Amino acid sequence: MDSRTAQLLEFPKILNALAGLAASEPGAEACRKLTPFSSLASIRRQTELLILAREWVGVTQYRLSGFPSLDGLFTFVDDRQQGRLDIDDFTALSQVLRLAGEVRDTLTQGDERYLALRNELNAGAWPQKLVSAVGRCIDAEGRIKDEASPELAVVRSEIRSIHQRCTKKVKDFILGRDLSHFLQDEFMTLASDRYVLPLKANFKGRFQGIIHDYSQTGETCYFEPMFLVELNNQLQELKKEEAVEEQRILDYLTGLFRSERPGVENCYIFLVRLDVLLAKVALGEQLDARPLEVSAEAALSLPEARHPLLVLAGHQVQAVDVTLRPGDRTLVISGGNAGGKTVTLKTVGLCALMAYAGLPVPVAAGGSMPYLPRIFVIMGDEQSIEGHVSTFTAQIQYFSRAWEQVDRDSLFLLDEFGAGTDPTQGAALAQAVIDKLTERGGVTLAATHFPALKAYALATEGVRAASVLFDTKTKKPLYRLAYDQVGASIALDVAREHGFPAEILEKAEQYLLLEGSETGSVLGRLNELAVQRQGELDELAAEQERFQRRRGRLEQDFEKEKSRLLEEVRSASQTVIREWKAGRAGRKQALKKLAEVRERIAPAVEPPSMPDQNSFGWDDVEVDGDVLYVPWGKRGRVVEKDSKKQRAKVDLDGVAMWVNGSDLGPASPQKRRSEVVTPSAPASGPSLTLDLRGMRADEAISELERFLDGALLRGVTQLEIIHGRGTGALRREVNDFLKRYPAVENFALAPEDRGGDGMTEVTLK
């Protein structure tokens, strides 16, 4: 992208708005220097980062703090290989390292997906030694800590001791001689880095000592009593030792900085990149924008696109849908002045630049942009009086320079190309330009008033026509596009709207009639129909949205009712089991209550496929034949028939139960599901098998209790418990539990040919 394209599309204004959302000046400067990325892979990676950052900010509500620039520090170290960094340098460095560590830790915590965000922004070395040393030596206010070295701690301790001694001596001196009326203030201060007393000037000759300075008014002299001279001398010596030790510490830190320079730069770049990324997120919130899909195969589809600068300026922006059908490479937009043609072209160009720069784009969800890295723009009046170049000449010169670079990866925006010369020749030239641009395979958007170009757009394959819409009554622009039609220029209507003299307009209308070139009535009718169709489409979209909302509410109500019903059944079943276990209900009574619960919910359970039962009767029910139990929608096998009561005992995947013949239907052919059911002798009915091998005793007993409860609910009386031989401990635990379980009629070890003492056979009451 050349600077001319960026300036014509006003991309720097977008970057300035982005910079205003950065937390630091280095981040803001990086925002202003942002350019579209040079490869599709880079664009996709930045888009993925933006999506991840949006999610991370939404979850954590993280806001980056400001941090100083380190560019001057790096320059100083490069220019002066032996130079020492001062305390201000390390104060700034400390802020950067501390903040980088905090952000790094924040990204490490929580969802592991955010590690990708940290690794992408911070893939280099980490200056661990310098981070530790600076944290130990420099405090948050930019001072060297006492614990930076043992020597510094000792010196500063002595300095504080001298301060305390000076304070005590001064206090004793003032109170002992009642000198408070001689002093301007009853406290000690510093002058020439020595402790002094603020003495009234007219009393300066009454005491022995040294006068170091006077106040600006001359009413106060800063007086050093003789008893402080020795302490002040000691203080000066200690101050020199402190300065030497501080310089030694700074030398040490500077050496660490030089040795871990790459890691420091990595931390700094990490924060700058994160600042830019979070500014992009903030820009997306401000514009109600989102990352846009960019790929080589994607179609140009910008639903509800809005010009970002108009949104940032606070204008009420009418969104416009800009779409090319599969196979189309060119869009020709026609229609009246001030209808939004130029704004549409700039919107597309800016959306492309923002998407290629990894910025959120103000379009609705589902938009896409083909990868078109070469963007060319011919926009508006480009004449240059100083260069003796007319509008038409400027357009021709630019197009001639750009033509050799145009290919299928190009986006060309043409605003009124061919204007400024003879209309017939200008239209022919514009038509030829669009023809050749379409042949080269790139994407072209053109705005025009030429009638020949309008007709060309309707008739040419690969080219789509669109018209900006106007209100049919007020002639006010609607700032929307109607596709596959052309629009009138309505120049006379615009002139009338802006107070053009009526007599001139009447004369112009007469000339139009004489020339036979008045097509406004036909195109006006097309505009009216397009506005009507757009209104119907808007109503249809609104109705569809209402339907989707209603459907969503119904689905939520259904899920709630289903959950309520299941909970009701579960509660009723648990109540019946508790009553049976407590002895308040017999086995038959419990089974009857469970059947009542089943019958109550059966009408609410619609089987997945209801077969035709008209041709299925009692005579069709055969022992060992497959049938469908309609209330449950389950396939089963007939075990027994009771023709007198017209009831059948049906095995439903291991659960045998008596059902009414009227509830049976033909079984549709399907593959039977395999269950963990081991049939035993036919005379005893089906049996269920539970394998407890490998379980701990407490786990096995818990599983056994659930298994027995389930068997009772299913009506199964014959059970097999596999516990294995081993030491026999698990067998004894199982047998002890079976003795206590009230529904067990009897149990015994299985025959040797069926497992012996490794399995227990159980019969329920």
DRENMAR-813895 format. One record per residue (C-alpha): x, y, z. Coordinates in pm, whole numbers, padded with zeros to 5 digits, always signed. Example, Ala and Ser with C-alpha at 12.3 -4.5 7.8 and 13.67 -1.06 7.14 Angstrom:
2
+01230-00450+00780;+01367-00106+00714;
***
This chain:
765
+00000+00000+00000;+00141+00338-00098;+00100+00654+00110;-00128+00808-00153;-00385+00531-00110;-00372+00565+00269;-00417+00942+00252;-00708+00931+00004;-00888+00673+00218;-00795+00868+00537;-00642+00561+00699;-00407+00774+00919;-00716+00913+01094;-00813+00559+01191;-00462+00503+01327;-00480+00830+01525;-00807+00714+01679;-00640+00382+01763;-00343+00564+01918;-00580+00760+02139;-00695+00431+02294;-00343+00310+02381;-00235+00312+02745;+00120+00438+02681;+00303+00673+02451;+00517+00391+02304;+00195+00199+02231;+00036+00506+02074;+00341+00561+01854;+00329+00196+01743;-00041+00240+01659;+00036+00540+01436;+00301+00337+01249;+00070+00042+01189;+00048-00075+00826;-00129-00367+00654;+00058-00694+00700;+00252-00827+00405;+00115-01183+00395;-00214-01362+00432;-00066-01583+00705;+00028-01275+00911;-00320-01127+00869;-00483-01450+00985;-00249-01474+01283;-00328-01116+01385;-00700-01182+01342;-00677-01488+01566;-00488-01283+01825;-00755-01013+01814;-01032-01270+01864;-00843-01422+02159;-00768-01080+02310;-01134-00976+02283;-01235-01289+02469;-00960-01245+02732;-01057-00883+02801;-01423-00983+02819;-01347-01251+03079;-01087-01069+03290;-01183-00703+03230;-00808-00637+03219;-00684-00283+03158;-00317-00218+03085;-00140+00052+03289;+00075+00316+03124;+00451+00266+03102;+00743+00489+02992;+00938+00469+02670;+01275+00291+02678;+01383+00397+02328;+01617+00667+02464;+01770+00418+02707;+01847+00170+02427;+01995+00450+02214;+02217+00568+02501;+02354+00219+02560;+02421+00172+02189;+02600+00506+02155;+02805+00480+02476;+02934+00131+02529;+03087+00220+02869;+02816+00461+02988;+02633+00414+03315;+02255+00426+03337;+02129+00666+03605;+01854+00622+03861;+01591+00772+03629;+01675+00512+03365;+01636+00231+03613;+01313+00382+03747;+01164+00364+03399;+01313+00019+03347;+01172-00097+03679;+00820+00011+03578;+00845-00175+03248;+00984-00496+03397;+00735-00495+03684;+00439-00441+03452;+00564-00700+03201;+00591-00955+03481;+00239-00879+03607;+00089-00913+03259;+00286-01232+03197;+00153-01383+03520;-00203-01274+03439;-00190-01440+03099;-00047-01756+03254;-00337-01791+03496;-00682-01915+03398;-00769-02069+03062;-00475-02238+02889;-00580-02086+02557;-00452-01750+02674;-00103-01895+02690;-00107-01874+02310;-00166-01501+02346;+00133-01466+02579;+00357-01683+02365;+00270-01495+02047;+00340-01155+02203;+00636-01266+02412;+00829-01542+02237;+01184-01433+02328;+01411-01452+02631;+01313-01321+02973;+01571-01110+03171;+01525-01301+03495;+01847-01184+03665;+01782-00818+03584;+01419-00844+03694;+01527-00985+04030;+01812-00735+04074;+01604-00428+03982;+01320-00547+04205;+01563-00586+04493;+01745-00254+04438;+01486-00004+04305;+01159+00077+04481;+00832+00187+04319;+00916+00558+04372;+01246+00526+04186;+01484+00525+04483;+01763+00282+04558;+01656+00058+04845;+01866+00023+05162;+01885-00352+05107;+02045-00305+04764;+02378-00377+04937;+02499-00433+05296;+02732-00132+05272;+02451+00100+05167;+02231-00025+05448;+02507+00052+05705;+02579+00401+05568;+02212+00499+05559;+02161+00364+05909;+02440+00596+06032;+02291+00889+05840;+01956+00832+06011;+02135+00809+06346;+02302+01148+06287;+01967+01298+06195;+01820+01176+06524;+02116+01313+06723;+02095+01650+06546;+01723+01669+06613;+01770+01593+06982;+02052+01849+07024;+01856+02121+06847;+01550+02048+07058;+01753+02060+07380;+01925+02381+07263;+01597+02559+07190;+01417+02445+07506;+01716+02494+07734;+01761+02860+07637;+01399+02935+07548;+01500+03048+07199;+01171+02981+07019;+01102+03358+06981;+01436+03395+06796;+01342+03138+06530;+01110+03174+06233;+01006+02809+06266;+01056+02563+06548;+01219+02295+06334;+01549+02208+06178;+01608+02232+05803;+01882+02180+05542;+02098+02441+05373;+02399+02348+05157;+02321+01987+05256;+02386+02069+05624;+02143+02082+05917;+02071+02448+06013;+01822+02656+06212;+01596+02922+06049;+01701+03220+06268;+01547+03566+06248;+01802+03789+06078;+01807+04058+06350;+01924+03799+06607;+02209+03654+06401;+02487+03803+06617;+02367+03660+06945;+02486+03303+06894;+02808+03141+06780;+02779+02958+06450;+02794+02980+06071;+02541+03157+05847;+02498+02962+05522;+02226+03158+05341;+01937+03404+05365;+01576+03375+05257;+01453+03575+04957;+01295+03834+05188;+01615+03860+05393;+01423+03817+05718;+01555+03466+05781;+01912+03344+05792;+02003+02978+05789;+02228+02941+06091;+02448+02642+06179;+02520+02638+06556;+02868+02532+06655;+02742+02220+06829;+02610+02092+06490;+02931+02155+06295;+03097+01827+06385;+02782+01623+06325;+02733+01795+05989;+03090+01715+05891;+03030+01350+05974;+02710+01368+05770;+02898+01497+05466;+03144+01210+05484;+02861+00960+05507;+02682+01126+05214;+02993+01079+05002;+03012+00713+05101;+02641+00675+05017;+02690+00833+04672;+02986+00606+04600;+02789+00297+04700;+02489+00405+04491;+02711+00451+04188;+02857+00106+04246;+02505-00041+04252;+02411+00144+03933;+02728+00013+03766;+02629-00340+03865;+02274-00297+03733;+02406-00141+03411;+02628-00445+03356;+02330-00674+03409;+02129-00466+03164;+02397-00499+02898;+02422-00874+02946;+02045-00925+02926;+01971-00657+02670;+01775-00890+02433;+01547-00996+02717;+01482-00633+02816;+01391-00546+02458;+01165-00849+02449;+00980-00732+02763;+00943-00384+02620;+00823-00506+02280;+00585-00743+02461;+00418-00452+02641;+00404-00236+02328;+00245-00517+02126;-00005-00587+02401;-00086-00216+02424;-00156-00206+02049;-00364-00524+02068;-00575-00395+02357;-00619-00064+02173;-00760-00266+01882;-01003-00434+02122;-01108-00093+02257;-01151+00039+01902;-01375-00258+01825;-01592-00171+02126;-01610+00193+02018;-01703+00108+01658;-01912-00202+01740;-01665-00373+01508;-01531-00726+01487;-01248-00920+01321;-01316-00985+00953;-01241-01312+00776;-00972-01264+00510;-00876-01541+00271;-00769-01584-00088;-01094-01760-00180;-01337-01541+00017;-01598-01332-00163;-01633-00960-00101;-01915-00954+00152;-01950-00659+00391;-02294-00682+00554;-02408-00366+00733;-02077-00192+00667;-02035+00152+00822;-01776+00418+00744;-01553+00403+01057;-01462+00772+01058;-01827+00875+01049;-01895+00641+01342;-01600+00784+01537;-01725+01136+01467;-02054+01047+01637;-02273+01063+01328;-02582+00849+01287;-02448+00619+01016;-02672+00420+00782;-02519+00078+00726;-02481-00044+00368;-02446-00401+00238;-02164-00435-00015;-02165-00778-00176;-02031-00942-00490;-02186-01266-00609;-01962-01567-00678;-01801-01506-01015;-01846-01128-01006;-01530-00917-00992;-01667-00566-01048;-01938-00351-00888;-02060-00038-01070;-02257+00199-00846;-02477+00466-01000;-02743+00704-00876;-02791+01062-00766;-02541+01304-00619;-02492+01294-00241;-02644+00947-00236;-02343+00776-00080;-02149+00638-00379;-01814+00785-00276;-01872+00701+00089;-01942+00340-00012;-01614+00320-00205;-01419+00469+00087;-01596+00235+00329;-01486-00069+00129;-01130+00062+00097;-01102+00142+00468;-01254-00191+00569;-00994-00366+00354;-00704-00169+00502;-00831-00224+00857;-00876-00598+00800;-00528-00631+00648;-00380-00438+00945;-00546-00673+01194;-00799-00412+01311;-01165-00481+01391;-01393-00383+01103;-01735-00215+01146;-01945-00479+00966;-02201-00732+01085;-02104-01088+01174;-02043-01321+00883;-01857-01076+00659;-01554-01167+00453;-01288-00998+00242;-01067-01149-00030;-00695-01099+00013;-00615-00805-00216;-00284-00659-00096;-00250-00406-00379;-00506-00127-00338;-00536+00151-00595;-00762+00455-00564;-00878+00723-00804;-01095+00945-00588;-01264+01277-00662;-01096+01590-00792;-00721+01523-00816;-00619+01827-01020;-00298+02016-00938;-00281+02381-01034;+00086+02405-00936;+00169+02103-01153;-00053+02224-01440;-00252+01899-01421;-00630+01878-01473;-00858+01629-01301;-00875+01406-01608;-00498+01425-01665;-00428+01338-01300;-00651+01031-01329;-00481+00919-01650;-00130+00967-01509;-00205+00767-01194;-00376+00485-01382;-00086+00462-01625;+00161+00424-01336;-00055+00167-01158;-00151-00047-01458;+00164-00261-01461;+00104-00362-01098;-00261-00455-01138;-00337-00829-01118;-00590-01065-00961;-00469-00960-00613;-00566-00596-00667;-00850-00383-00534;-00919-00081-00757;-01157+00197-00644;-01269+00432-00922;-01471+00739-00832;-01604+00913-01143;-01322+00791-01366;-01335+00967-01703;-01491+01285-01566;-01343+01616-01669;-01343+01551-02044;-01590+01489-02327;-01866+01268-02175;-01881+01033-02473;-01507+00973-02484;-01480+00968-02104;-01753+00702-02080;-01589+00491-02350;-01254+00513-02173;-01410+00425-01836;-01587+00126-01990;-01263+00002-02144;-01077+00047-01813;-01337-00153-01618;-01340-00415-01892;-00965-00473-01865;-00960-00455-01485;-01227-00725-01477;-01025-00939-01717;-00719-00919-01490;-00921-01084-01216;-00894-00830-00935;-01187-00664-00761;-01305-00327-00891;-01560-00085-00745;-01660+00211-00959;-01899+00502-00905;-02032+00666-01220;-02291+00894-01376;-02222+00777-01733;-02536+00618-01891;-02319+00397-02113;-02140+00256-01810;-02472+00188-01638;-02593-00014-01935;-02256-00191-01950;-02289-00297-01584;-02630-00453-01646;-02523-00644-01955;-02168-00766-01882;-02084-01099-01723;-01873-01068-01409;-01995-00713-01349;-02273-00627-01107;-02478-00308-01107;-02603-00129-00798;-02786+00196-00735;-02798+00425-00435;-03158+00470-00320;-03354+00792-00273;-03685+00856-00100;-03939+00870-00381;-04126+01165-00230;-03863+01386-00070;-03573+01291-00301;-03361+01256+00014;-03087+00992-00003;-03143+00668+00192;-02773+00573+00181;-02856+00216+00081;-02775+00007-00224;-03021-00170-00452;-02848-00438-00658;-02888-00536-01023;-03029-00202-01130;-02903+00146-01217;-03006+00485-01085;-03074+00827-01228;-02834+01108-01151;-03116+01350-01048;-02883+01646-01090;-03179+01880-01144;-03351+01757-00828;-03035+01814-00626;-02998+02162-00772;-03362+02238-00686;-03309+02108-00331;-03022+02354-00285;-03211+02660-00405;-03096+02678-00764;-03290+02944-00967;-03619+02796-01090;-03608+02962-01434;-03271+02801-01506;-03399+02459-01399;-03702+02494-01629;-03476+02577-01920;-03255+02277-01841;-03558+02045-01841;-03656+02180-02185;-03310+02103-02322;-03332+01749-02184;-03659+01692-02367;-03522+01836-02689;-03217+01609-02676;-03428+01305-02598;-03187+01204-02322;-03435+01221-02035;-03439+00876-01880;-03506+01001-01530;-03870+00889-01524;-03780+00530-01605;-03492+00517-01360;-03703+00697-01104;-03965+00424-01134;-03691+00163-01089;-03573+00346-00777;-03930+00352-00645;-03967-00023-00698;-03628-00085-00539;-03720+00118-00231;-04047-00076-00206;-03864-00409-00239;-03605-00304+00021;-03884-00214+00260;-04040-00558+00211;-03701-00724+00267;-03656-00524+00587;-04000-00632+00710;-03920-00994+00622;-03589-00974+00810;-03766-00824+01112;-04031-01097+01100;-03763-01364+01075;-03586-01217+01377;-03914-01218+01573;-03971-01580+01473;-03622-01678+01585;-03673-01507+01920;-04011-01681+01967;-03861-02015+01870;-03581-01961+02120;-03832-01888+02397;-04035-02199+02308;-03723-02415+02312;-03631-02277+02653;-03984-02344+02783;-03969-02698+02643;-03637-02769+02814;-03768-02633+03143;-04086-02843+03120;-03886-03153+03027;-03653-03100+03322;-03950-03045+03553;-04120-03364+03432;-03805-03573+03468;-03749-03437+03816;-04109-03519+03906;-04070-03878+03783;-03736-03916+03959;-03881-03785+04284;-04187-04013+04262;-03971-04317+04187;-03736-04242+04478;-04036-04202+04710;-04173-04544+04609;-03833-04709+04661;-03792-04547+05003;-04140-04663+05110;-04064-05018+04991;-03726-05027+05167;-03881-04892+05486;-04144-05167+05475;-04435-04927+05436;-04526-05085+05099;-04505-05437+04967;-04331-05541+04647;-04653-05564+04446;-04774-05230+04578;-04440-05067+04492;-04446-05210+04140;-04805-05088+04100;-04708-04737+04202;-04412-04741+03963;-04645-04855+03686;-04877-04563+03768;-04583-04325+03738;-04491-04483+03404;-04849-04457+03276;-04864-04091+03383;-04561-03995+03178;-04620-04233+02887;-04854-03992+02699;-04592-03719+02726;-04324-03940+02570;-04364-03955+02197;-04185-04253+02046;-03924-04169+01785;-04117-04349+01510;-04479-04463+01546;-04552-04761+01323;-04885-04824+01161;-05082-05047+01403;-05396-05082+01198;-05266-05409+01047;-05118-05540+01375;-05336-05743+01616;-05317-05991+01905;-05276-06280+01666;-04957-06120+01534;-04793-06143+01877;-04578-06457+01883;-04352-06601+02152;-03985-06526+02069;-04106-06274+01813;-03995-05910+01805;-04250-05639+01887;-04252-05268+01963;-04375-05144+02301;-04542-04827+02175;-04563-04615+02497;-04185-04635+02540;-04097-04661+02173;-03871-04958+02258;-03822-05283+02070;-03846-05610+02266;-03887-05989+02248;-04206-06172+02353;-04129-06423+02632;-04483-06538+02723;-04845-06482+02608;-05160-06470+02818;-05435-06501+02554;-05713-06490+02813;-05614-06141+02936;-05448-06052+02605;-05126-05963+02785;-04770-06048+02695;-04448-06068+02890;-04190-05874+02690;-03814-05863+02737;-03713-05500+02676;-03333-05511+02660;-03308-05734+02968;-03613-05597+03154;-03907-05845+03143;-04253-05702+03212;-04623-05784+03142;-04786-05534+02907;-05124-05498+02737;-05146-05637+02384;-05302-05311+02266;-04972-05135+02349;-04775-05358+02113;-04696-05292+01750;-04483-05434+01472;-04110-05399+01527;-03933-05206+01254;-03620-05381+01125;-03319-05256+01314;-03002-05379+01470;-03056-05484+01830;-02843-05310+02085;-02614-05525+02298;-02649-05493+02676;-02456-05640+02963;-02730-05906+03004;-02647-06273+03041;-02952-06496+02988;-02985-06792+03217;-03219-07089+03192;-03541-07005+03005;-03758-07135+03286;-03617-06882+03526;-03663-06583+03292;-03387-06341+03201;-03117-06248+03448;-02892-05944+03490;-02522-05976+03562;-02304-05739+03770;-01925-05770+03758;-01753-05639+04076;-01405-05775+04012;-01123-05529+04080;-01336-05298+04299;-01274-05202+04661;-01523-05341+04911;-01702-05010+04981;-01720-04926+04610;-01850-05274+04526;-02126-05264+04792;-02241-04922+04672;-02254-05048+04313;-02438-05364+04427;-02705-05162+04605;-02772-04951+04295;-02781-05269+04086;-03042-05435+04312;-03259-05121+04316;-03248-05104+03938;-03338-05471+03906;-03645-05418+04125;-03758-05127+03911;-03719-05340+03597;-03904-05637+03749;-03608-05878+03712;-03588-06154+03977;-03280-06357+03871;-02941-06188+03921;-02577-06293+03892;-02305-06122+04097;-01949-06186+03973;-01698-06117+04253;-01415-06354+04164;-01236-06604+04383;-00924-06426+04513;-00898-06427+04893;-01275-06449+04930;-01297-06111+05109;-01516-05951+04842;-01744-06260+04833;-01797-06235+05209;-01882-05863+05188;-02134-05934+04911;-02295-06219+05100;-02321-06011+05419;-02495-05734+05227;-02734-05976+05053;-02836-06112+05394;-02940-05763+05503;-03113-05659+05178;-03491-05700+05236;-03585-05787+04876;-03349-06087+04850;-03538-06416+04874;-03228-06637+04858;-02876-06652+04716;-02613-06921+04662;-02281-06979+04488;-02310-07068+04121;-02249-07422+03995;-01888-07502+03915;-01954-07503+03540;-02094-07146+03565;-01831-06985+03787;-01835-07171+04116;-01736-06965+04419;-01640-06677+04188;-02010-06589+04129;-02321-06567+04349;-02670-06625+04206;-02947-06415+04363;-03326-06453+04355;-03539-06151+04445;-03882-06173+04609;
***
